Amino acid sequence: MNTGKPQIKNKNIEMSQAQEKLVKLDAEIAELSKQIDTTPINSRADFIAIKKLYRQWVVGVHLSYYNRSTLAKGDFYYERKKIFRTVNKKTKFIPQALYEYICFLEKDEGLMLPPNFSFIHLYQFRRLTRHLAKSRLNLKYWSNIHKITPSRKIPKAVVDHKISKATKDVEHYHNKMNNLRANLLSKFHASKVRKLENCKKDIVRSINKKYIIDLRKVVKYYNNNVLAIKVLKEIDLQIKYGEFVVILGPSGSGKTTLLNIISGMDNATLGDTVVAHQNLINLNTSQLTVFRRNNIGYIFQQYGLLPNLTVRENVEIGANLQKDTKKRLDIDELLKTIGIYEHQNKFPSELSGGQQQRVSIARSMVKNPQLIFGDEPTGAIDNAMSKHILELFVEINRKFKTTVIIVTHNPIIAELATKVVHVSDGKIVKVVNNKPKSVNDLNWKS
């Protein structure tokens, strides 16, 4: 007896034949379902005939789910083998192929049970299918009870109760089948995203030095090995040196995730994230920390000042992050520029919210970074103080030629920018090049 594994070329032929058989089987199942739903019940003989159709339908569904699932499992087995073999050769095309397969899973096309099913799952599915068929048959039986057995006198309340119970059972077992399949699919999808994250570092692309930020087909998933959620969907964005950019979008649109990726706070799952001539997707956590220290200034909504240090000491911490002392800005001049020079010996608790935000900006600016990022920097202060903070951002951009990128949901702030990036549902819906207004020209709502 031949116990060897089948050759791949024979496997392809077998899969082609199996696909043809599945098409015919699905057509037979659809025809059976149509006959069951449209055949009238006027006698007990009609009911017995429909029971036979139900048995054929249950067997057909079992065959279809099992064969389709094993076909998908076998199909991906050879593709997966090919992917791992090619990744070992450090070819950049394979992560994209794996991503396309993940998109196929997200669209949920053609997979009845995902390829990670086991015989236990198949047994559960068979059992649920039988229960569903039995419930549907009971519903049909009690809906036509007086036609099937006209001699039986059953109270209307009893019949209504039986119909209600059968209807609930049909819905219950249908939902359990869908939940079983959805749970399997989400775990399988998450496992493929994890493999994508593991092989993404093989991507290398030439860097265009025209842009300080150059994003190409950037995708971001959040994955806990059970559920993988796509937060950013193939983002393309180019930002030139010295621009004032506002990323605008509602809560949950993905704008903060986008900011975290281009600021080096997080890695993308796929794509090119070139910032300051470095592709961040290739960097590990320690390398990202060094990148942020050398290139990035980040201003948070909650100021993050050390309460036991004075204003000047907090700013000096930022200056010490820049190893090249020649690149550091003069602390006295910077404090005068942002208007808190006279408060340099005070502690954060002695300052207003707006003054603390100015200290936070000075701490980010003193190391003279190439990029300044602000995540809702005016979210915790009133309109009057927001104007002063925004004037400071504009002045920094003008005086030091620093590229400034602010994330906000406030469209008024967008009028200050030279470029406005509109984000919605994880996508950039449009990019608008603005003629910026001054802060005093903004129409602030009372």
C-alpha positions in Angstrom: 0.0 0.0 0.0 1.3 3.4 -1.0 1.6 5.6 2.2 3.7 8.4 0.7 2.5 11.9 0.5 0.8 12.9 -2.8 2.8 15.0 -5.2 2.0 18.7 -5.5 1.1 18.5 -9.1 -1.4 15.7 -8.4 -2.7 17.7 -5.5 -3.5 20.6 -7.8 -5.4 18.3 -10.1 -7.3 16.8 -7.2 -8.2 20.3 -5.9 -9.4 21.4 -9.3 -11.7 18.3 -9.5 -12.8 18.9 -5.9 -13.8 22.5 -6.7 -15.9 21.3 -9.6 -17.6 18.8 -7.3 -18.2 21.5 -4.7 -20.0 23.7 -7.2 -22.3 20.8 -8.1 -22.9 19.9 -4.5 -23.7 23.5 -3.6 -26.2 23.6 -6.5 -27.9 20.5 -5.2 -28.1 21.9 -1.7 -29.6 25.1 -3.0 -32.2 23.1 -5.0 -33.0 21.0 -2.0 -33.5 24.0 0.2 -35.7 25.6 -2.4 -37.9 22.4 -2.6 -38.2 22.2 1.2 -39.3 25.9 1.4 -41.7 25.8 -1.6 -43.3 22.3 -1.4 -46.8 22.7 0.1 -48.0 20.4 2.9 -51.5 19.2 2.3 -51.2 15.7 3.7 -49.1 13.4 5.9 -47.5 12.0 2.7 -46.3 15.4 1.8 -44.7 15.8 5.3 -42.9 12.4 5.0 -41.6 13.4 1.6 -40.2 16.7 3.0 -38.5 14.7 5.8 -36.6 12.8 3.2 -35.5 16.1 1.6 -34.4 17.3 5.0 -32.2 14.2 5.4 -30.6 14.8 2.0 -30.1 18.5 2.9 -28.4 17.7 6.2 -26.0 15.2 4.5 -25.3 17.7 1.7 -24.5 20.5 4.1 -22.1 18.2 6.1 -20.3 17.2 2.9 -20.1 20.8 1.6 -18.7 22.3 4.9 -16.2 19.5 5.4 -14.9 19.4 1.8 -14.8 23.1 1.4 -12.9 23.5 4.7 -10.4 20.8 4.0 -9.9 22.2 0.5 -9.1 25.6 1.9 -6.8 24.0 4.5 -4.9 22.0 1.9 -4.7 25.0 -0.4 -3.2 27.2 2.1 -0.8 24.5 3.3 1.2 24.6 0.1 0.9 28.4 -0.1 2.1 28.7 3.4 5.1 26.4 2.7 5.9 28.6 -0.3 5.7 31.8 1.8 8.1 30.5 4.5 10.5 29.2 1.9 10.6 32.6 0.1 10.8 34.7 3.3 14.0 32.8 4.1 15.4 34.1 0.9 14.6 37.7 2.0 12.2 38.5 -0.8 10.1 41.5 -0.3 7.0 40.4 -2.2 5.8 37.7 0.1 4.5 39.9 3.0 2.2 41.5 0.4 1.0 38.1 -0.8 0.2 37.2 2.8 -1.6 40.5 3.4 -3.7 39.8 0.3 -4.7 36.4 1.8 -5.6 38.2 5.1 -7.8 40.6 3.1 -9.5 37.6 1.5 -10.3 36.3 5.0 -11.7 39.7 6.0 -14.0 39.7 3.1 -15.1 36.2 4.1 -15.3 34.8 0.6 -15.7 31.1 0.1 -14.5 29.8 3.5 -17.3 27.8 5.2 -15.2 26.6 8.2 -11.8 28.3 8.5 -8.7 26.1 7.9 -7.9 25.9 11.6 -11.0 23.8 12.3 -10.5 20.5 14.2 -12.6 17.3 14.2 -14.2 18.5 17.5 -15.3 21.7 15.7 -16.7 19.6 12.8 -18.5 17.3 15.3 -20.1 20.5 16.9 -21.1 21.8 13.6 -22.7 18.5 12.5 -24.6 18.4 15.8 -25.8 22.0 15.3 -26.8 21.3 11.7 -29.0 18.3 12.8 -30.6 20.4 15.5 -31.3 23.2 13.1 -32.8 20.9 10.5 -35.0 19.3 13.2 -36.2 22.7 14.4 -37.0 23.9 10.9 -38.9 20.6 10.4 -40.8 21.2 13.6 -41.7 24.7 12.6 -43.0 23.5 9.2 -44.9 20.6 10.9 -46.7 22.8 13.5 -47.4 25.5 10.9 -49.3 22.9 8.9 -50.6 20.6 11.6 -54.3 20.8 10.6 -53.4 19.9 7.0 -51.3 17.0 8.0 -53.7 15.5 10.6 -57.1 17.1 10.1 -58.8 14.7 12.4 -56.7 15.9 15.5 -58.3 18.7 17.5 -55.4 20.6 19.0 -56.1 23.9 20.8 -54.9 27.0 19.0 -52.9 28.1 22.1 -50.9 24.9 22.0 -50.1 25.2 18.3 -49.1 28.9 18.8 -46.8 27.8 21.6 -45.2 25.1 19.5 -44.7 27.4 16.6 -43.1 30.1 18.8 -40.7 27.5 20.4 -39.7 26.1 17.0 -39.0 29.6 15.7 -36.8 30.4 18.7 -35.0 27.1 18.3 -34.2 27.8 14.6 -32.8 31.2 15.5 -30.9 29.8 18.4 -29.1 27.0 16.5 -28.5 29.3 13.5 -26.8 31.8 15.8 -24.7 29.1 17.5 -23.5 27.9 14.1 -22.5 31.4 13.0 -20.7 32.0 16.4 -18.7 28.8 16.1 -17.6 29.8 12.6 -16.9 33.4 13.5 -14.8 32.4 16.5 -12.7 30.0 14.4 -12.3 32.6 11.6 -11.2 35.4 14.0 -8.5 33.2 15.6 -7.3 32.0 12.2 -7.2 35.6 10.9 -5.3 36.7 14.0 -2.7 34.0 13.5 -2.1 35.1 9.9 -1.7 38.8 11.0 0.9 37.5 13.6 2.8 35.8 10.8 2.6 39.0 8.7 4.1 41.0 11.6 6.9 38.4 11.9 7.9 38.7 8.2 7.4 42.4 7.6 11.0 43.3 8.3 12.1 41.8 5.0 10.7 44.8 3.2 13.3 47.2 2.0 12.6 50.2 -0.3 14.7 53.1 -1.6 14.1 56.3 0.4 13.0 59.6 -1.2 14.8 62.4 0.6 12.4 65.0 -0.7 10.0 64.2 2.1 10.5 64.1 5.9 7.6 61.8 6.1 6.8 59.3 3.4 4.1 56.6 4.0 3.3 54.0 1.4 0.5 51.4 1.7 0.7 51.5 5.5 -1.5 49.0 7.3 -1.9 48.6 11.1 -3.6 45.8 13.0 -4.1 45.5 16.7 -3.8 41.8 17.5 -4.2 39.7 20.7 -4.0 36.3 19.0 -7.7 35.9 19.2 -8.9 39.0 17.4 -7.1 41.2 14.9 -8.6 44.6 14.2 -7.5 46.6 11.2 -7.1 50.3 12.4 -5.3 51.8 9.4 -6.1 50.7 5.9 -3.4 51.2 3.2 -2.4 54.8 4.1 -0.4 56.9 1.7 1.0 60.3 2.9 3.9 62.5 2.0 5.0 65.6 4.1 7.7 68.0 3.1 10.2 69.7 5.4 9.0 72.7 7.4 5.3 72.1 6.8 2.6 72.8 9.4 0.2 69.8 9.2 -3.1 69.1 11.0 -4.5 65.6 11.0 -8.3 66.0 11.4 -10.9 63.4 12.1 -13.6 62.3 14.6 -12.9 60.1 17.6 -12.1 56.5 16.6 -11.1 57.4 13.1 -7.5 56.2 13.5 -5.8 59.6 13.6 -4.0 59.0 16.9 -2.8 55.6 15.6 -1.4 57.3 12.5 0.3 59.8 14.7 1.9 57.1 16.9 3.3 55.3 13.8 4.8 58.4 12.2 6.2 59.5 15.5 7.9 56.2 16.3 5.7 55.4 19.2 4.5 52.2 17.5 5.2 50.0 14.5 3.0 49.5 11.5 2.1 46.0 10.5 2.8 46.4 6.8 4.0 49.1 4.4 6.8 51.7 4.3 6.9 54.2 7.2 9.9 56.4 6.2 10.4 59.3 8.7 13.5 61.4 8.7 15.1 59.0 6.2 14.6 55.9 8.3 12.1 53.1 7.6 10.5 52.6 11.1 8.9 49.3 10.2 12.4 47.7 10.4 13.1 49.0 14.0 12.6 47.2 17.2 11.5 48.9 20.5 15.0 50.0 21.5 15.8 51.4 18.1 12.5 53.3 18.1 13.5 54.8 21.4 16.8 56.1 20.0 15.0 57.4 16.9 12.5 59.4 19.0 15.3 60.7 21.2 17.2 62.0 18.2 14.5 63.3 15.9 11.1 63.7 17.7 9.5 66.1 20.1 6.1 64.9 21.4 3.6 67.1 23.2 0.8 65.3 25.1 -2.6 66.6 26.0 -1.7 65.9 29.7 1.5 67.8 30.2 3.6 65.1 31.8 5.9 67.4 33.8 7.8 66.1 36.8 6.2 67.8 39.8 9.3 67.9 42.0 11.4 69.8 39.5 11.2 73.5 38.5 10.3 74.8 35.1 13.9 75.1 34.1 14.9 71.7 35.4 12.0 70.1 33.4 13.3 71.8 30.3 16.9 70.7 31.0 15.7 67.1 31.0 14.6 67.6 27.4 18.0 69.2 26.5 19.9 66.3 27.9 18.2 64.0 25.4 20.2 65.7 22.7 23.8 64.3 22.8 25.1 66.9 20.3 25.3 70.0 22.5 25.7 72.2 19.4 22.2 71.3 18.3 20.6 72.2 21.6 18.6 75.5 21.7 19.5 78.1 24.3 17.2 77.5 27.3 16.9 81.2 28.3 16.1 82.3 24.8 13.5 79.5 24.4 11.8 80.4 27.7 11.6 84.0 26.6 10.2 83.0 23.2 7.3 81.0 24.9 6.8 83.6 27.6 7.6 81.8 30.8 11.1 83.0 31.5 10.0 84.8 34.7 8.5 81.5 35.9 11.6 79.4 35.4 12.1 78.7 39.1 8.5 77.7 39.9 7.2 74.2 40.3 4.4 72.9 38.0 1.8 73.0 40.8 2.4 76.8 40.9 1.5 77.2 37.2 -1.8 77.4 35.3 -2.8 74.8 32.7 -1.7 76.9 29.8 1.7 77.7 31.4 2.3 74.0 32.1 1.6 73.2 28.4 4.1 75.9 27.4 6.7 74.2 29.6 5.9 70.9 27.9 6.4 72.5 24.5 9.7 74.0 25.6 10.9 70.6 26.9 10.1 69.1 23.5 11.7 72.0 21.5 14.9 72.5 23.5 16.7 69.5 21.9 15.9 71.0 18.4 14.1 68.0 16.9 13.2 67.7 13.2 9.6 67.1 14.0 7.2 68.2 16.7 4.0 66.2 17.3 1.0 67.4 19.3 -1.8 65.0 20.3 -4.8 67.3 21.1 -2.4 69.9 22.7 -5.3 72.3 23.4 -7.7 69.7 24.5 -7.3 70.4 28.3 -7.3 74.2 28.2 -9.8 77.0 27.4 -10.1 79.0 24.1 -8.1 82.0 25.3 -5.2 79.9 26.4 -5.5 77.7 23.2 -4.9 80.8 21.1 -1.6 81.4 22.9 -0.5 77.8 22.6 -1.3 77.7 18.9 0.5 81.0 18.3 3.5 79.3 19.9 3.3 76.4 17.5 3.1 78.7 14.5 6.1 80.7 15.9 8.2 77.5 16.3 7.3 76.4 12.8 8.2 79.8 11.3 11.3 80.6 13.4 13.0 77.2 13.6 11.7 75.7 10.4 10.5 72.7 12.4 7.9 70.4 10.9 4.8 70.5 13.1 2.1 67.9 13.1 -1.0 68.3 15.3 -3.8 65.8 15.7 -7.2 67.3 16.6 -10.9 66.9 16.0 -11.4 70.7 16.0 -11.8 72.0 12.4 -11.0 75.6 13.5 -7.3 74.6 14.3 -7.0 73.1 10.7 -7.2 76.7 9.3 -3.7 77.3 10.7 -2.1 74.5 8.7 -0.4 74.5 5.3 -1.7 70.9 4.8 -4.8 69.3 6.3 -5.1 65.5 6.4 -8.7 64.3 6.8 -8.9 60.8 8.4 -12.0 58.6 8.6 -12.5 54.9 9.3 -8.8 54.2 9.2 -8.3 55.8 5.8 -7.1 59.2 4.5 -10.2 60.5 2.7 -8.6 63.7 1.4 -5.5 65.9 1.8 -6.0 69.7 1.4 -3.2 72.2 0.8 -4.2 75.3 2.7 -3.4 79.0 2.7 -2.9 79.3 6.4 -4.6 82.0 8.5 -3.2 83.7 11.6 -4.5 82.7 15.0 -6.3 86.1 15.4 -8.3 85.4 12.2 -9.7 82.2 13.5 -13.4 82.2 14.2 -13.5 80.7 17.7 -16.9 79.6 19.0 -17.9 81.1 22.3 
